[in-house]
Each structure stands twice: as structure tokens, then as C-alpha cells.
């Protein structure tokens, strides 16, 4: 049975000092019939491995009476996934994995997952750099207050509005990644606006209030912040419900939005989707497809769509919206990331597609 660990290159007996000194997981080996078998290790107590949208939790098995708990997880080809260890009362990052996403999550990638240039490996104990400029936005239209941060990558330029901005500040180092992409000449200088969400389900549906507030309240505050920003060119980047909202804004506020970088847009959304037993089981493309069938003139609009190739239930919704948007005259770029519905898998597409939307 110790051959289980020897196959993955671990020396010594499981649970010994020699074994733990060499521990570094996850480790993948070629699986039977393609894909990968990946070993996860945990030390001390019963736990399971919880994955971001890709799989149900996988329980760990204990090795004899040692403190070694492990799981062999079969993974498909080309997968990058966020995960954490879950015990009865808490969730933890992988202590043997140096690549984290916030304080309680880690990132695993199969050996054939494409690289993500410009995104540094961030440990769970690292504190991410934050933009110097910030202000409080108290919205009359939306209610509540939120802290918005603004960063001029490369000195500033066209505005890039990052929906779910706190995730790109505190879980994934977007500021560092954009700075690197600009410095390497892979996109022009931009002004990043990190917009946190307060009530995603309400704000990111196909409703005008959020975008009226952004146009009439938020963008004037950005202008007053003193950070150089070109308000005449606004690219909106959003994921999941944020991607839905970004495309909605492009359709309904054409004088505001010039381009969209959309990752895994929730195009199954309809006004009554939340009341359905299976929200994704409604009409393909949801409310956005219905709007696109009216054939609005989208000439001059640049729309970049990406979705995780392992999101099998999302693909029909996204594919139809992509086709209808192109038929309506938009310049459309389509790609598929090596991921499920997971921000760790969308990171490269975010940079690449913002750069394309600004081309």
C-alpha cells in the first residue's frame, strides 16, 4: 500500500519526519485513459478536499494510525482549480502548497494547464499590494457605502472597471498582473477601477440602477480622485453574474461602455430564474439572448467571451450569446479556459481580453 505514495515520488514511510519533510502537494501523475491522478495530503485530523465548482468534496483517507490523511483525485486534462481543506468546523488552505488565493484557499493546476503569465504565486500569508487611491462611494441610487480603489497601471489611460473588485484585490493580485502586462507591452496603460459588490444577485441582474449609478455617481468620483483616466473609453470586466451585468451594460448603455471582457457570463439568467428548481434549465441564453434577438446595432462594440471548458452546463448558454452578439455586428472574440467556474482559471483571460477590447 505504501506504493501509493511512492508512485508520486514521496520517500519514507507515511507519517514519518522524512515523509513530511518531502511533502509538497498537490502532485499529479498521468491517469489511466488520459487526464491526471492528483494526490492531496493533509496532516492531523479528518477532513475533505472542497473544490470551487468543479467537483463535489472528496473525503480524505487516513494512512493506518498515522497523522497522514490523503486523497487521490482523478482530474481531467487541462484544469486549474481553487480548493481548500474542510474540517467539521473550519476551512483551510493547503499548508503544503505555496500557491494561494486569500487566506483559506489554494490553487492546483494539472501539468498540462496553460501558464498564466504576469500572475505571481501568492502564499496564503502574503498581503497583496493595494492601490494608493481610494474613496468612499455613498450611492443615492443603490444605497449603502462601499470603498472603491483606483490604480493607474502604466500611468493611467482608458478606464477598466473590474466588477467584484474585492476579489481582484484580496484573493488574486490583479493590480500586480496588470502592471506586469503593461510593462511587457501586452496592453496599453489603463486606469483600473476596483468596484466591490454589495448584493450580487440584486445588483448584477439585468436592471439599469447599477449602471445609472456608475455613470452618474461613480465615474465623476473617479474623475475627482486625481488619477489620470480616459472616461471616453470604458471596458467592463466581469465574471459569472458580473459578466452578465457587463454585457447588459454594453447593450443598454452603449454611450457608456466601449468594450467588455466577460468570463463565464451567467447567460442562463432570466427575471424568474431564481424561482426555478433548476435555474440553468431555462431558455438558452436567457434574457440576454432574447434582447440580442431584437438585433440591436452593436457595431463598434468589442466583446471578448471566455468560459471554462469544464463548465458543460454553461456552454450552451454562452455559445448562443456569443453567436447572437456577432450577428448583431459586434467584434467578438471567443475562448475557453482550462477551468470550471473558477476565478483562478479566468485570470489569464482577464488580462488578454481586456487588452483585446482596448485594441
Secondary structure, DSSP 8 states (H G I E B T S, - for coil): -THHHHHTT--SSTTSHHHHHT----EEEE-TTSSEEEEEEEESS--EEEESSSS--EE-EE-TTSSEEEEEEEE-SS-EEEEEEE-SS-EE--TT-S-BSSSS-EEEE-TTS---TT-----TT------SEEEEEE-TTT-SEEEEEEEEETT--EEEEEESHHHHHHTS-HHHHHHHHHHTTSS--EEEEEE--SSHHHHTSS-SHHHHHIIIIIHHHHHHTT---EEEEEEEEEETHHHHHHHHHHHH-TTT-SEEEEES--TT--TTGGGSSSGGGSSTTHHHHHHHTT----TT-EEEEEEETT-HHHHHHHHHHHHHHHHTT-EEEEEEESBSS-HHHHHHHHHHHHHHHT-
